[in-house]
Each structure stands twice: as C-alpha cells, then as structure tokens.
Amino acid sequence: MMLMSVSLTSCNDWFDVIPRSSVYEDDLYTKEQGFQNTLTGLYLAMGESNMYGKEMTFGLNDVVSGLYYTPKLNNNAYKFAVQYNYEYSSTKSTITGIWDAAYNVIANDNVLLKEIGLKQDVDAENTANYQLSDKFASARTRDIIAGEALAVRALIHLDLLRLFGVNPQVDANKPSIPYVTALQKEYTSQSTTSEVIQKVITDLLQAESLLRDTDPIVEGNPSISDDYYKKSSRATHLNYYAVCGLLARAYQYAGDNENAGKWAKAVINSKTFTWNTTNQLAKGDYVATSELMFNLYVADMKDRMTPYFKYSSSDNNEGQLLMMSSQRYNDLFSSSDKRSKGFMSYQGNYLCQKYVVTEGDVADSLTVQHRIPMIRLSEMYYILTESYLAQGNTEDAANTLNTELKAYGLKNIDLSTSEAIRKCLDLEYQREFVAEGQWFYYIKRRNAANLIETQFVVDFVFPLPDNEYTYANRQKNK
C-alpha cells in the first residue's frame, strides 16, 4: 500500500494526481491555508464511494448486516456479499477498494502530521513538548488542525479494525491490521486487535488534549476570525466532542465500559447537540443534522444515492435497490416514531429516504441532503446505557435510554429488566442507523450473529487484500 502514490483523486484541483515531491510539499505547506486545504481534502476523500460515501455506511456494511431485503437484491456488487462470499470477484474488489482508499487517506494524513511537526505517541497531557511548524496564524489554530488530523487517523484505523479484525472479546491477540503512523518505504507490521485499539485511544487522547481548550465548539472557548474554524461548521470537522464520542466508541469496543460511559456522558452533559424536531423533519432533514456530532459532506449526493434508494422504471433498477422488507419495517417502526417519516413505501417494501433529494421538494435546496452521518448524539446515550448495564445499574440504564426514546416520540417501552433494555438497544441500533453502517459494528461487537436473519454462515471479518500477502507477508487475520 505504502508504495502507492499518496495523492488523493477527485477531491479538489489543489489535490491532483501528482507525486508527492518535496518541492510540492514545501509549496503546499507555506501557509496555514495549505494545512487547511489538506485537511479538507482528507474529509472529502473520506466521503468517496469506496469509504463512507457508500461502502462503509449504506453499502457493504449494511448489506452484510442483513439490514436489507435480500431476495430481490441482484446487484453484482452485493448479491454474493449477502452470502458472506468474500472471495467472489466483485465482493473482493469492493473490500480491496475500501482498504486501498482508507490507507490512502491515512498516508496523506501522516504527511500532514509530519509537516505540522507533531511528535508521535507522546503522553496526551504533554502535547506542548513537540516541535511544530511556525507557518500557522497562531498556536491555537495549529493545535486544532493537529487534533483533527490525529482524530482522522484514529477513526479510520478503528473502522478498519472493526471490518478486518477479530472481535477483541473473541481474540484480542489475533493479528489484524497495520496501524500506520508514518509515510515510509518499509511496510508497517500488523498489530494485534488489542494493540490497534490502544493506538487508536492514544491518538484520540492526544487529539482531545489538543482540542479541549482550542476548539470554538466548546463553551467558553473564544471564536476565531478565520471562517475555517467558525463554530457553526465544526460538525463537518472532527471537533472536540466528536473526539470524545470516538473515545467512547473505542473504549466500548475494547470492553472498557467504565471509560466508554465517561466519555459518552461528557458529550451528553455538554448539551451541544439537540434532538431533531418535527419542524426539521417537515423540511426534509431526515439525517437530523442537529444531532450529528460529526458528518461528511458529499457534493454529488443526489447522483450517488438515487440508484439505490429511489425506484426508476426507466432504468429498471429494482435489483439494485437497497430495500427494507415490509415485515421488518413494521417490526421496527411504530406510527409514533418520528424517524419513520424518513422512509417511504414502495410495492410493499421500504426505501430509506435520508439521502434522497426530490426535485422541487423543500429539501432540494438544503445542504442537509449532502450529509453522511458519522457520529450521532443517540449513540452516546446507547453507550452510556450499556455502561450502566455493565455495572448492574438497571435503573440509570433505563432512564438514559428512555431519554432518547422519548425524544423520538416513543413512550411506555418496557425497560424493567436488563434483558428488556438489551432487546430495546437491538431495535434502536437498527432504527437509528439505517443506511449508516453502524448496525454491523454493533452485531460484531456483541458477537451476535443470531441478530442477522440469514441462511448463510455469518462472517464478521473481511479478508485482507491478496496484495497484502504477496508483498507485505501478512499473517492471516482470521
């Protein structure tokens, strides 16, 4: 992978397909705007189809989670994926595309971190002891960019682990993925699952310390005159609270429910994010932008999503549609659930409308239709609920989950026992994260293949690309 060009394509003109020469790097990083442009390019690349703009959200992730109605799914990219046939050519190509795109972003991110001068793997509370570039307007903006870049690296590695690594509760010492922190000729060795999680947490703790007193999204931190850092747009960046949310997610995956709950509670107690309102829904805000701690912007959302979530008789695209069965829809959604308004009926089955723009509709001109949700407020409530459950504190677990349920119009749900709470969480992860990819991660973390309705043997671990064995001498990851 690391022998590949580290250029990013199809992002912006400034990030062209040219080799990374030292002259180009010196020119790019002459001023702070160059660092900003690179970081923007990373976010744009993360929104491409091989990553969160499709495969790592509503595409392959949701397909293998069994969320869609598979009998009619006849798209070559997915019809074998639902059988967990990861060796079939089209499925293998999709998986390799995820791997290549993700490590390409990581490679460019590492170039950015190198140019900033960030000292790697230092204690999170000693981040002032590194040598940083003096090409920034201030130490504050420098630290914001450094913190975001560390968070990008951590987020992508964590998701690669959740796709290509064995569940840590099953085998934490199994070789998984390489955690790449530098651009170099030599291949980075594979780390075990537990080692990857620890490196993710190390990067996130350092990011948290960099953003805590600098990020304008934090109440009490002053604003910054540069529009790049304006408070209203911080949700399109890995801001301070998104980093806290990622820490909650990482600790939970590691099985450390105490720390997971601590960081989830930090986000909730900040009251920075609010529940979606009926008025927002009426305007077509089905992604619930006010609840998004972090989201990616996808400019060509309409072209990207329409083939999968909108029936077209002229294109005869029924076999490509990612539908939810009528039975499953009715099992998940009640008429009082505000989220059900994000779905529409089609021939007895349902299509998610979070991302679909209808020409002439109120939402047609809204930027909400260009958002891919990455971290939601609701997830913090779920993580905190599970943290309480792990402590045997059923009362606080029920109260926490009830807060989220009531926000969506759901009342009088039986949460009297830990089993009832767990059953409700199973349903919530399906309802809340349709077309977002998180349901697969939830099932895998719990090692609960029984939650997938399938006749095939569930395989939670994607195979490493063939080239990783040919050129990097990798060990088997499962």
C-alpha positions in Angstrom: 0.0 0.0 0.0 2.7 2.4 1.0 4.3 2.1 -2.4 1.2 3.7 -3.9 1.1 7.3 -4.8 -0.2 9.2 -1.8 -2.2 11.6 -3.9 -5.9 11.9 -3.5 -8.0 12.0 -6.6 -11.4 13.5 -7.3 -11.3 15.9 -4.3 -10.2 19.3 -5.4 -8.0 20.8 -8.1 -5.3 21.5 -5.5 -5.0 17.8 -4.7 -4.2 16.4 -8.1 -2.8 13.1 -9.2 0.9 14.1 -8.9 3.7 12.5 -7.0 4.4 14.0 -3.5 7.7 15.7 -4.2 9.5 17.8 -1.6 9.0 20.9 -3.8 5.3 20.3 -3.9 5.1 19.7 -0.2 7.1 22.9 0.6 4.8 24.9 -1.7 1.6 23.4 -0.2 2.6 24.0 3.4 4.0 27.5 3.0 1.0 29.0 4.8 -1.8 27.8 7.2 -4.2 27.6 4.3 -2.2 24.8 2.8 -2.7 22.8 6.0 -6.4 23.6 5.9 -6.7 22.6 2.3 -5.0 19.2 3.0 -7.3 18.5 5.9 -10.4 19.4 3.8 -9.1 17.1 1.2 -8.9 14.3 3.7 -12.6 14.8 4.7 -13.6 14.9 1.0 -11.8 11.7 0.3 -13.4 10.0 3.3 -16.8 10.9 1.6 -15.9 9.0 -1.6 -17.8 5.8 -2.6 -15.1 3.4 -1.5 -15.3 4.8 2.0 -18.1 6.5 4.0 -19.8 7.9 0.9 -21.1 4.4 0.2 -19.4 1.1 1.2 -18.6 1.8 4.8 -22.0 3.2 5.5 -25.1 2.3 3.5 -23.3 -0.1 1.1 -21.3 -3.2 2.0 -21.5 -2.5 5.8 -25.3 -2.5 5.8 -25.6 -5.3 3.2 -23.6 -7.8 5.3 -25.5 -6.8 8.5 -28.7 -8.3 6.9 -30.5 -5.0 7.1 -31.8 -5.1 3.6 -34.4 -7.3 1.9 -32.1 -9.6 0.0 -34.4 -11.8 -2.2 -34.7 -9.0 -4.7 -31.1 -7.8 -4.4 -29.4 -8.8 -7.7 -26.7 -6.2 -7.9 -23.4 -8.0 -8.7 -21.5 -6.0 -6.1 -23.7 -7.3 -3.3 -25.6 -10.4 -4.2 -22.7 -12.6 -3.1 -21.8 -10.3 -0.2 -25.1 -11.2 1.5 -23.9 -14.8 1.3 -20.6 -13.8 3.0 -18.8 -15.0 -0.1 -15.9 -12.5 0.3 -13.8 -14.4 -2.3 -16.3 -13.7 -5.1 -14.6 -11.3 -7.6 -16.9 -8.3 -7.2 -17.1 -8.6 -3.4 -13.3 -9.0 -3.1 -12.9 -5.9 -5.4 -15.2 -3.9 -3.1 -13.3 -5.0 0.0 -9.9 -4.2 -1.6 -11.3 -0.8 -2.6 -12.2 0.0 1.0 -8.7 -1.0 2.2 -6.8 1.0 -0.5 -8.9 4.1 -0.2 -8.7 4.1 3.6 -4.9 3.7 3.7 -4.5 6.3 1.0 -6.2 8.8 3.3 -4.1 7.7 6.2 -1.0 8.1 4.2 -1.9 11.7 3.3 -2.9 12.3 6.9 0.5 11.2 8.0 2.2 13.6 5.6 0.1 16.4 7.1 1.0 15.4 10.7 4.7 15.2 9.7 4.5 18.8 8.2 2.8 20.0 11.4 5.7 18.5 13.3 3.6 16.6 15.7 5.6 14.3 18.0 4.1 10.9 17.8 2.9 8.7 20.7 3.5 11.3 23.5 1.6 11.4 26.7 -1.7 13.2 26.0 -1.0 15.8 28.6 2.4 16.7 27.3 1.5 17.8 23.8 3.2 21.2 24.3 6.6 19.4 24.1 6.6 18.9 20.4 8.3 20.8 17.6 5.6 22.4 15.4 5.7 24.3 12.2 5.6 28.1 12.6 3.6 28.6 9.5 0.3 28.9 11.4 -1.5 32.1 12.3 -1.5 31.0 15.9 -0.6 28.1 18.2 -4.3 27.6 18.7 -5.3 27.0 15.1 -2.2 24.8 14.7 -3.4 22.7 17.6 -6.9 22.4 16.1 -5.6 21.1 12.8 -3.2 18.7 14.6 -6.0 17.4 16.8 -8.4 16.9 13.9 -5.7 15.1 11.9 -4.9 12.7 14.7 -8.7 12.0 15.0 -8.9 11.2 11.3 -6.2 8.7 11.7 -7.8 7.1 14.7 -11.3 7.0 13.3 -10.2 5.2 10.1 -8.0 2.7 11.8 -10.8 1.9 14.3 -13.2 1.2 11.5 -10.7 -0.8 9.5 -10.2 -2.9 12.7 -13.9 -3.4 13.0 -14.0 -4.6 9.5 -10.8 -6.6 9.1 -10.0 -7.6 12.7 -11.4 -10.2 15.0 -13.7 -9.0 17.8 -11.5 -8.3 20.8 -13.8 -10.2 23.0 -13.2 -13.3 20.8 -9.4 -13.0 20.4 -7.7 -9.7 21.3 -4.3 -11.1 20.3 -5.1 -12.1 16.8 -3.1 -10.2 14.1 -5.3 -7.7 12.4 -4.3 -4.5 10.5 -1.2 -2.3 10.4 -1.5 0.9 12.4 0.3 3.3 10.1 1.8 6.5 11.7 4.4 7.5 9.1 4.9 7.6 5.4 7.9 5.3 4.7 9.2 2.7 2.2 9.0 -0.1 4.6 5.7 -1.9 5.3 4.2 -1.3 8.7 3.9 -4.5 10.6 0.5 -5.9 11.6 -0.7 -5.1 15.1 -3.0 -7.3 17.1 -6.5 -6.3 17.8 -5.7 -5.1 21.3 -2.7 -3.2 20.1 -4.7 -1.4 17.4 -7.3 -0.3 19.9 -4.7 1.0 22.3 -3.1 3.0 19.4 -6.5 4.4 18.5 -7.0 5.5 22.1 -3.5 7.0 22.3 -4.2 9.2 19.2 -7.6 10.2 20.4 -6.4 11.2 23.9 -3.8 13.4 22.3 -6.4 14.9 20.0 -8.7 15.5 22.9 -5.9 17.4 24.8 -5.2 19.5 21.7 -8.8 20.4 21.1 -10.1 20.8 24.7 -9.0 24.5 25.2 -8.9 25.5 21.5 -12.0 24.3 19.7 -14.6 27.0 19.3 -17.4 24.4 19.7 -16.5 24.1 23.4 -18.5 26.6 25.5 -16.1 29.2 26.9 -13.5 28.9 24.2 -13.5 32.2 22.2 -14.3 32.3 18.5 -11.7 32.5 15.7 -12.0 35.2 13.0 -10.9 32.7 10.2 -14.1 31.2 8.8 -12.4 27.8 8.5 -12.9 27.5 12.3 -16.3 29.0 12.7 -18.4 27.4 15.4 -21.4 26.7 13.1 -19.4 24.5 10.8 -17.5 22.5 13.4 -19.7 19.4 12.9 -18.2 18.9 9.5 -14.8 18.5 11.3 -13.7 16.1 13.9 -14.3 18.6 16.6 -13.7 18.2 20.3 -17.0 16.4 21.1 -16.6 14.1 18.1 -13.3 13.1 19.5 -15.0 12.4 22.9 -17.6 10.4 21.1 -14.8 8.4 19.3 -13.2 7.7 22.7 -16.5 6.4 24.0 -16.8 4.2 20.9 -13.2 2.9 21.1 -13.3 2.1 24.8 -16.6 0.3 24.4 -15.2 -1.8 21.6 -12.3 -2.7 23.9 -14.7 -3.8 26.6 -13.9 -0.9 28.9 -17.5 0.2 29.7 -16.5 2.5 32.5 -14.3 4.8 30.3 -16.8 4.4 27.5 -19.6 5.8 29.7 -17.3 8.6 31.0 -16.7 10.0 27.5 -20.3 9.5 26.3 -21.5 11.4 29.4 -19.1 14.2 28.6 -20.8 14.7 25.3 -24.3 14.4 26.7 -23.6 16.8 29.6 -22.3 19.5 27.2 -25.8 19.9 25.7 -24.1 21.0 22.5 -26.3 18.8 20.3 -30.1 18.7 20.2 -32.7 16.2 19.1 -34.3 16.6 15.6 -37.6 18.4 15.7 -40.9 17.9 13.8 -40.3 21.2 12.0 -36.9 20.0 10.8 -38.4 16.7 9.6 -41.0 18.7 7.7 -38.2 20.5 5.9 -36.7 17.1 4.8 -34.0 17.0 7.4 -34.1 13.2 7.7 -30.4 12.9 8.7 -31.2 15.0 11.8 -28.3 17.5 11.4 -28.7 19.0 14.9 -27.9 15.5 16.3 -24.7 15.0 14.3 -21.5 15.4 16.2 -19.6 14.8 13.0 -20.7 14.4 9.4 -19.1 14.3 6.0 -20.2 16.5 3.1 -20.9 14.7 -0.2 -21.5 17.1 -3.1 -23.0 14.6 -5.6 -25.4 13.1 -3.1 -28.3 13.0 -5.5 -26.5 11.1 -8.2 -24.8 8.8 -5.6 -27.9 7.8 -3.7 -30.8 7.8 -6.2 -29.9 4.4 -7.9 -30.0 2.6 -4.5 -32.9 4.4 -2.7 -35.3 5.6 -5.5 -37.1 3.3 -7.9 -36.9 4.1 -11.6 -39.0 2.2 -14.1 -37.0 3.6 -17.0 -33.7 2.4 -15.5 -35.1 -0.9 -14.4 -33.1 -0.7 -11.2 -35.2 -2.8 -8.9 -32.4 -5.4 -8.4 -30.1 -2.6 -7.3 -32.4 -1.0 -4.7 -31.5 -1.4 -1.0 -34.9 -2.1 0.4 -36.1 -2.9 3.9 -38.8 -5.6 4.0 -42.3 -4.5 4.9 -42.2 -7.0 7.8 -39.0 -5.6 9.2 -40.2 -2.1 8.8 -43.3 -2.8 10.8 -41.4 -4.7 13.5 -39.1 -1.7 13.9 -41.2 1.4 13.5 -44.4 2.5 15.1 -46.6 5.4 13.8 -45.5 7.5 16.8 -41.8 7.2 15.9 -40.6 10.4 14.3 -37.9 8.5 12.4 -40.4 6.5 10.4 -41.0 9.8 8.4 -37.6 9.2 6.8 -39.0 6.2 4.9 -41.4 5.8 2.0 -43.4 2.8 0.9 -42.6 1.1 -2.4 -44.5 -2.0 -3.6 -44.9 -3.4 0.0 -41.2 -2.8 0.9 -39.4 0.4 2.1 -36.6 2.6 0.9 -34.6 4.8 3.2 -35.0 8.5 2.3 -32.3 10.1 4.4 -30.2 10.9 1.4 -32.7 11.2 -1.4 -33.3 14.7 -2.9 -36.7 15.1 -4.7 -36.5 17.9 -7.2 -38.7 20.8 -6.2 -39.0 19.5 -2.6 -38.2 21.8 0.3 -35.1 19.8 1.0 -33.8 20.2 -2.6 -32.0 23.4 -1.8 -30.9 22.3 1.7 -27.4 21.3 2.5 -28.8 18.7 4.9 -29.2 16.4 1.9 -25.5 16.3 1.4 -24.6 15.0 4.9 -23.3 11.5 5.7 -23.7 10.9 9.4 -20.6 9.7 11.2 -21.2 10.1 14.9 -24.6 10.8 16.4 -25.8 12.1 19.8 -28.0 9.0 20.2 -25.0 6.7 20.1 -23.7 8.4 23.2 -27.0 7.5 25.0 -26.7 3.9 23.8 -23.1 3.7 25.0 -23.9 5.2 28.4 -26.9 2.8 28.7 -24.6 -0.2 28.1 -22.1 1.2 30.6 -24.8 1.3 33.3 -25.9 -2.2 32.3 -22.3 -3.5 32.8 -22.3 -2.0 36.3 -25.6 -3.8 37.0 -27.3 -0.3 37.3 -30.6 -1.1 35.5 -32.4 2.0 36.8 -29.9 4.5 35.3 -29.6 2.4 32.2 -33.4 2.6 31.7 -33.6 6.3 32.4 -30.8 7.0 29.9 -32.4 5.0 27.2 -35.8 6.5 27.9 -34.5 10.0 27.4 -33.5 9.1 23.8 -36.7 7.1 23.1 -38.9 10.0 24.3 -37.1 12.4 22.0 -38.3 10.3 19.1 -41.9 10.0 20.4 -41.6 6.5 21.9 -43.2 6.1 25.3 -44.2 3.4 27.7 -41.5 1.0 26.4 -40.8 -1.9 28.8 -37.3 -1.3 30.3 -37.9 -3.0 33.6 -35.1 -5.6 33.2 -31.6 -5.8 31.7 -33.0 -8.2 29.1 -35.7 -5.7 28.1 -33.2 -2.9 27.8 -30.9 -5.1 25.7 -33.7 -6.0 23.4 -34.6 -2.3 23.0 -31.0 -1.5 22.2 -31.0 -4.2 19.5 -34.0 -2.5 17.9 -32.7 1.1 18.3 -29.4 0.3 16.5 -31.4 -0.9 13.5 -33.9 2.0 13.6 -31.4 4.8 14.2 -28.6 3.7 11.9 -30.4 2.6 8.8 -28.0 3.4 5.8 -25.2 4.4 8.2 -23.3 1.2 8.7 -23.3 1.1 12.5 -25.7 -1.9 12.8 -22.9 -4.3 11.5 -20.4 -3.0 14.1 -22.9 -3.4 16.9 -23.7 -7.1 15.9 -20.0 -7.8 15.6 -19.0 -6.2 18.9 -21.6 -8.3 20.6 -20.7 -11.4 18.5 -24.4 -11.8 17.9 -24.8 -13.5 14.6 -28.2 -14.6 15.7 -29.4 -11.0 15.1 -28.9 -11.4 11.4 -31.7 -13.2 9.5 -29.8 -15.3 7.1 -29.5 -18.9 5.9 -25.7 -18.5 5.4 -22.9 -18.7 7.9 -22.1 -15.2 9.1 -18.5 -14.0 8.7 -17.7 -10.8 10.7 -14.1 -10.5 9.4 -13.3 -9.2 5.9 -10.2 -10.9 4.3 -7.1 -8.8 3.8 -6.4 -8.0 0.1 -4.3 -10.5 -1.8 -1.5 -8.0 -2.3 -1.0 -7.7 1.5 0.1 -11.3 1.5 2.0 -11.1 -1.7 4.1 -8.0 -0.9 3.8 -7.4 2.8 4.0 -11.0 4.1 0.9 -10.6 6.3 -0.4 -13.2 8.8 -3.9 -14.4 8.4 -6.4 -12.1 10.2 -8.9 -14.8 11.0 
